[in-house]
Amino acid sequence: MVRNAEEILTLTSTGQIVNLFPAHMTRYWNRPDIAYLPVRDLDALRYAMVWRTETENDLIRAFALVAADLGPLPAVPGAGRR
């Protein structure tokens, strides 16, 4: 059982699995032991921030506003490819 992204990266880097990652992985988890290859006929994955209503606070609302102001960041073309 895989519990988090780091475990997926470890299994991928050792050749135990092949995994589809979203394009932003090349920006934030660029690793020399993993080759990221684009899947050109697959639509982009959409993401959204979520949190439990009862845990919402000023810090969460401020973070959500900053993320909305920044908007989506493009993946770095060619990063992480071998």
C-alpha positions, -999 to +999 in steps of 0.1 A: +000+000+000+013+035-009+005+062+016+019+094+000+036+110-030+071+103-016+065+066-015+052+067-051+084+086-061+106+060-043+088+031-060+090+048-094+127+057-090+136+020-082+117+008-112+090-011-092+061+009-107+052+033-135+029+061-124+011+090-141+020+122-124+005+156-131+027+181-150+035+202-119+056+173-106+084+184-129+084+218-111+081+207-075+095+172-074+122+173-100+144+142-094+173+130-115+164+094-110+129+098-125+121+106-162+089+125-167+075+118-201+044+138-213+012+120-221+000+143-249-035+128-254-046+131-217-065+162-205-050+183-178-060+174-143-078+201-123-071+207-087-088+227-060-080+236-024-103+220+001-107+221+039-132+211+065-156+240+072-152+236+110-114+242+107-116+273+085-098+303+101-081+336+091-049+318+080-067+294+057-088+322+042-056+343+036-038+313+020-068+307-003-069+344-014-031+343-022-035+311-042-065+326-061-045+358-068-015+338-081-036+316-103-023+284-120+015+281-125+026+264-157+049+234-155+085+240-164+089+226-200+115+199-201+123+197-164+131+163-151+134+146-185+163+125-194 
